[in-house]
Amino acid sequence: MSITIGITSSIVDKGRLSTALDNVAAVNKMDTLPFILPNIEPEKAYSYVSILDGLLLTGGGDINPALFNEDPHPALGGITPERDAFEFALAKAAIHLKKPILAICRGMQVLALAAGGDMFQDLQAQYEGTLIQHKQLAPRSYGSHKIYLAEHSLIKQIAKNEEAYVNSFHHQAIRRVPATFKVSAWTNDNVIEAIETTESTFQLGVQWHPENMSDPFSRNLFRTFLQACVSEKKT
């Protein structure tokens, strides 16, 4: 029995779609069919999600602050409104249909916004308090900072530990968690590093990039996501 995983993509120069091969490799197991999703009309997002067994919301550039009713901050980077609109619709559809979601970095922020939360456009300018380094200069595969995992959380079960080291490549972050989600990981400076639904579906967002790491925690994260997708297929 094959499961279908939709993988979101970036819009790059010269009108091309792009996604890192690490995103594909992380879910490309024997019985998995990964699909790269186009950034087209948001009205088609529900139809896409309805035929998928799981949704992988990938990382990428900054998010359009219009999605959470803010004007652009001076530190906001480049945005791709077409991608934002399509992914926002994908996430809302997956939440509504209770499909498994694994949301990575930017993807976690999209997931939070779609569920009713909001975010910092730039941590350095908007976060109150002293920050650790969230855009590491170390190699992508290196876990540069510690996170703390919440008791009785799915992410703690996956990590099989109370703490973990993860990589970090972001300047935006979740500010307000939506009502149907909870914070399940954070850093020493209390920046949110993971959220998960309070309902029974696997809908989990992480601020780091597990697709670039090969440690047991990262492998188990994708394994658990795929297991949830198999369960979705069976139902």
Secondary structure as UniProt FT lines:
FT   STRAND          3..7
FT   STRAND          10..12
FT   HELIX           13..15
FT   STRAND          16..18
FT   HELIX           21..27
FT   TURN            30..31
FT   STRAND          32..36
FT   HELIX           42..44
FT   HELIX           45..50
FT   STRAND          54..57
FT   HELIX           65..68
FT   TURN            74..75
FT   HELIX           81..97
FT   STRAND          101..104
FT   HELIX           106..114
FT   TURN            115..116
FT   STRAND          118..120
FT   HELIX           123..126
FT   TURN            140..141
FT   STRAND          145..149
FT   TURN            151..152
FT   HELIX           154..159
FT   STRAND          163..166
FT   STRAND          173..176
FT   TURN            179..180
FT   STRAND          181..186
FT   TURN            188..189
FT   STRAND          192..197
FT   STRAND          203..206
FT   HELIX           210..212
FT   HELIX           216..234
//
